[in-house]
Structures are given as structure tokens and as C-alpha cells.
Amino acid sequence: MPRRGRMVAGWPADLAVIGRDVGSLLAMESLLMAVSVLVAIGFGEWYAALAFFIAAGATAGVGLGARKAFDEAPAPRMKHGMIIAAAGWFATAAFGSLPFFLTAHFAPDSVFTALVPAGVEYTQSSLVYFRNPLHALFESMSGWTGSGLTMGIHEPSLPRTIQWWRSLIQWVGGVGVIVLTVSILSRPGSGSYALYRGEAREEKIHPSVVSTVRTVWKIFVGYTVLSVVVLFVAIRASNYGSALPLWEAGWQALNHAMTGLSTGGFAVTDNSIGTYNSPLIETVLLPIMALGAIAFPIHYTILRNREVDKLWTDLQTRWLLAIFAVGVAGLTIQNLVSLPTTAGSAFVETADYFGLSGIIGGPETDAIRDSAFHWVSALSCTGFQAAPLGQWSDGGKLLLSGAMTLGGAAGSTVGGIKIIRGYTISRGIQWQFSRVFLPESTVVNIEMNGRRLSRSEMDREFSEAAIVSMLWVLLLVASSVLLVNLAGPEFTYADALFEVASAQGNVGISTGITGPSMNPYAEAMFLFNMWIGRLEIIPVLVFFRSVLYGLNP
């Protein structure tokens, strides 16, 4: 008979470790819900205050209950860290859907029409869609994973508290709810590092993981404050924003700064950033989105040591900036070639803004502007949108799909495969070819990103990058083949591939497939695409393997 392992509160120690730490995540989430109750009270949305209060109580009851019951469980190891990451993200999204679902059910019928802004075509608040539990879960998963695809298609008609909750979960989820919990609740040591690595993060600023993530949060909060101020000024300077009350411009600046820096992409305006019709706002958002795509250890080094050359000497950052430049140029050429398709995407001629009407402007200028904004939005995995991408040519959609699949730097808030994996695969292919001509006894060292790797280390890193990337692409292709058969005849395979790349890459730009009327099977599939994409596949596979076979080798 198999030997019985250690028990904690009548449960196997492995399950107790997982239960305690997932409980910690839910306890942290309940605190965020409780803070949001104050937002609801401040806006006089009493039905939302009640919904968030009940959601916070239920989440705290489960989270704190599990943490207390399994308080004696040992520190997590790597196998626990990956399972906690996978189970924790899903549990966080599931409980995070309660505020959406309960607010939609507690709101009086009169609210659904009262929330609709004047002068719009729709007559009912998008809050009504969250009465469907699948839509509520989708919105929560999209928020926590930083994906940005939404069921709340008319964001201005949502209650302020729901707008805030959508932005808050993206802001926290961008850095990582597990990182947040480690920074506050976990004690230093190998257990903290297991959780940190379980979320596919390995870059450390300090020897202590707890110190590392606290520093990350300080940088993140500082950038957020700066982004709010800059966006507020830009919004007030735009034609759209100049007519807004100061508090409304501030509210939009706060929410878009939170979701832009966290590369989440939820908006509080219709048509995302396209509502503003402003080259100035789009230009201001470019560095905000790019900041979120750069690894936080690089931010720390630049801010602390004034080593600005890190922007070029660091491999990932150098390639990120290079891909930004090359991608904008390539997408611009593609869109200029297909101007009959993309000309309709123009909102306002850039020439008008700069007072150069008649000198520059027209569809050519708009093609350059749209290409620059959407390439940065896609590669940074932010998902802000300023043009109806469904009208773009298939070539433009495929280029953006590639950017969403690759993503930005590891150690940042982005999704996708990550630049370092793409670089490792390219170097690995070169290495595999070159080693054919070398004797087996040859001692080979390879320089990569400031590290000297031996033959075995290079083989290991190449294998890891290739396996994750292959699984990522296989899931992308399989999901897009399924989606093209569920999305409807008006959508092409390029549309389906684009939409899956957006979901799985945790981006959020859309060709129009995603919405409350989409096929429920496709919506459920996207839930898993977003979840798996956020965790980079391996933790999810470890989770399913443990469900089927347990945690023993």
C-alpha cells in the first residue's frame, strides 16, 4: 500500500498548501472589493455598494477560511507554485465575477435606462449583459488576465463602480495578483520564490522576492500617478475633452492610465481611444503602453542608477524598441498599399490638429497614425483601439496577430510568448546548425543577454523556449480553426486568428467577433485562452496533470 503523507487539518499536506495560498489570494481580492464599496458610496450607487459588500463578504469567507484552516501547511515548493498560480488565477476570476453579476441583478430596472448617456444610439445600459453568469465570468477573467476583451460593449453606460472595478482588476492583475500577495502576506524564503516563479516570473531586482515585488509596486504606482497627470492634460487639450467637466476628464484619465500602464486596455469610453479623435492623446499613450512592456528590473536600474543606456544594452529592451520601429514601418506600408480598405478607419486628419490642413493629411496620414498606435498597442499587449480594425485588410490583421503572439519583454506586464523566447529560439536554431560542424568534445560557451551559457545550459533554455512556443502556437491555431466555424459567415479566418491571438496574448483589440452576442462555446473557449495565455501554458498543464494524477512524481 502507498505510504500516507503528512496531513494538515485532515487534508493531505499538498492540498493544504494549495488551499492556504489560494485562500490568501481570495482574501486579498476581498479587500479590493471592500475598497470598491467606498467608491460605490461616493457615487451614490447603493445597489452596487450592496453587491460589492456581499461579494467581498463571500470572497473573504472562503479565502480567510481556507487560510486559517490550513495555516500549519508547509511552505510551497515549485510544483505547488505552478498549481497555486493556475488555480489561484481561475479562482480570482471566478470570485471577481460576483460584483458584475450581483450589481446587474441588484440594479433597479430604472437604472438600465438612466445610465445611458444622452445622444447615443443604444437605449439600455451594458450592465444588463452581466446578468448572464458566463458574461460576468468572461469580463472578470479578461480583467484579471489583462486581456481587455469585453462584454460591456458600451462602457459609458456602466455604473461608475463597475468602471472602477474593471480598471482596478486590470491594474492589479497587470503586475500580478500573486505578486501582490507575496509582497504583503508571504514570508521571505523559498516559498515566496516558488509562487513568484509559478507565475512565470524569474527576474529579480533584490535577492529577496518580497523586496523585489514591493519595489515593482512602488515603481508601478509612481508611473501610474505620472500617467494620470499627463493623460488629464492631454484629454483637456483635446476637442472632446475640453467640453467635459474637470472631474469627468480626471475620471477618464485615471481609468485609462491604470489600464494603459498595466497593458490591460479596458476603457470607460465608447470605441476605446477612438472616442477622443485626438492624435495628441494617442501620442501620449504610446510611451505609457511601452513602459508596461519593458521589464521592471530595467525600470529599476534606470531610475535608481540613472543607467539610461540600459534601454539599448539590455537585450529584450533593445529588441522591443527595434520591433516597435520596424513593425510600425511595415504595418504602415501594408496599410498604405491597401488604402481602399483602411481609408475608412480614419477619424480626424492629423493635419487639422496641427493646423496644417492642405499641406499634410488625408487617408495617407491616418494610415501612418493608425499603424503606429495599433502596432504599439498590439506588441505591448495593451489592447487600446482607435480604429475599426474589422475594416482593415487581412494583411494588416495578420501583422497585428504576429505582434500579439510575440508580445513584449519577460518581467513586464505583457502577455504573448515574449521577446526573450523568440530570441532564444532564433539563437538555438543557429546553435543547432553550428554544432553539427563541431567535435563532441568541443567546449562551447554562448553569450546571451549578458550571460555565458554552456552547451547543456543552451540546450535546456532552447528546449524550454521551443516547447512553450510550440504549445502556444498549437493552441492558437486549433482555437482559431474552431472559432472560424463558430463566429459566423461574415468573419474570415484572418479575423478568427486575430481574435484568438488577442485573447490568448491578453491584448484586447477586436475585429468585432467578441461581444455579448457571440457564440457561447466561443466565449467559453476564450475564457481558457485568456487563462492559459496569462500563465504561459506550463502551469495550467501542471494543474491538469495534478488533477488527474495527483502531485506525486
Secondary structure, 3 states (H helix, E strand, C coil): CCCCCCEECCEEHHHHHHHHHHHHHHHHHHHHHHHHHHHHHHCCCHHHHHHHHHHHHHHHHHHHHHHHHCCCCCCCCHHHHHHHHHHHHHHHHHHHCHHHHHHHHHCCHHHHHHCCCCCCCCCCCHHHHHHCHHHHHHHHHHHHCCCCCCCCCCHHHCCHHHHHHHHHHHHHHHHCHHHHHHHHCCCCCHHHHHHHHHCCCCCCCCCCHHHHHHHHHHHHHHHHHHHHHHHHHHHHHCHHHHCCCHHHHHHHHHHHHHHHHCCCCCCCCCCHHHHHCCHHHHHHHHHHHHHHHCCHHHHHHHHHHCCCCHHHHCHHHHHHHHHHHHHHHHHHHHHHHCHHHHHHHCCCCHHHHHCCCCCCCCHHHHHHHHHHHHHHHHHCCCCCCCCCHHHCCHHHHHHHHHHHHHCCCCCCCCCCCCHHHHHHHHHHHHHHHHHCCCCCCCCCEEEECCEEEEHHHHHHHHHHHHHHHHHHHHHHHHHHHHHHCCCCCCCCHHHHHHHHHHHHCCCCCCCCCCCCCCCHHHHHHHHHHHHHHHHCCHHHHHHHHHHHHCCCC
